[in-house]
C-alpha cells in the first residue's frame, strides 16, 4: 500500500460582533433609522433595502404603513486569504411598530366681522378615544373647540392633538385654521330729525360704501 500525507492549516475567523439600535415604536409619517453601535465590529452591512455599504447608520428612503414590521440587517466581516474572499456574517432582526397619527378636520367661519366672536372646531375622524386635554390650541386652551375674538384682518390658530391613550407611543397631529376679519360698514343716517303729524319723513344713508344690503327697522324692531 502506498500512502502520502498532506497537511493544511485551517484558521477559524471571527464572526462580526455588532449591536444595532432603533426606535421600536415610531409614529406614522416617520422614517425608520437603524444605527450600529460604535463598539460594533463589522466591515459591511447588508441593510433591509438590500443596499450594502460600510455606513453605520441607515435611514429608510420611504415611509412605511401603519402596523408591525420586521427589519433584518446582516453584518459582514470580510476576510481575504489565498486569493479567496470569506464573508462571516451576523443577522439581526429588529421588530418595529408604526403607530397611527390622529386624523383631523378643522372648521370655522370663512370670515367674521371685526370685534365679533367666532367658534373654531376640530374633529378627529379615525375614531380615536381622546380626552379634552389631548386637544391643545395655540391659545393655550384645550378641548375640541375654542371661541376667539376677531381683532385683526387675519389670525391663524393651530391645534395639536395627541393620542395619549396609545401605548407605548403617543402620536400627534397639528392642524391650522386662518380666520379673516372684515371691517364693519361705516355710515351715517341723514334726514329730518322731526316732522309734523300727518307728514312723512325721508331718511337716507350717507357715507356707506360697498354696502351689500340695507335693512330698515322702526323702534319696535319691525322691518320697514
Secondary structure as GFF3:
##gff-version 3
##sequence-region A 1 224
A	DSSP	beta_strand	20	21	.	.	.	ID=ss1
A	DSSP	beta_strand	25	27	.	.	.	ID=ss2
A	DSSP	beta_strand	33	36	.	.	.	ID=ss3
A	DSSP	beta_strand	44	46	.	.	.	ID=ss4
A	DSSP	beta_strand	52	53	.	.	.	ID=ss5
A	DSSP	beta_strand	57	59	.	.	.	ID=ss6
A	DSSP	beta_strand	67	81	.	.	.	ID=ss7
A	DSSP	beta_strand	84	99	.	.	.	ID=ss8
A	DSSP	beta_strand	104	107	.	.	.	ID=ss9
A	DSSP	beta_strand	111	113	.	.	.	ID=ss10
A	DSSP	beta_strand	117	124	.	.	.	ID=ss11
A	DSSP	three_ten_helix	132	134	.	.	.	ID=ss12
A	DSSP	beta_strand	135	137	.	.	.	ID=ss13
A	DSSP	beta_strand	145	149	.	.	.	ID=ss14
A	DSSP	beta_strand	154	162	.	.	.	ID=ss15
A	DSSP	beta_strand	172	182	.	.	.	ID=ss16
A	DSSP	beta_strand	188	191	.	.	.	ID=ss17
A	DSSP	beta_strand	203	206	.	.	.	ID=ss18
###
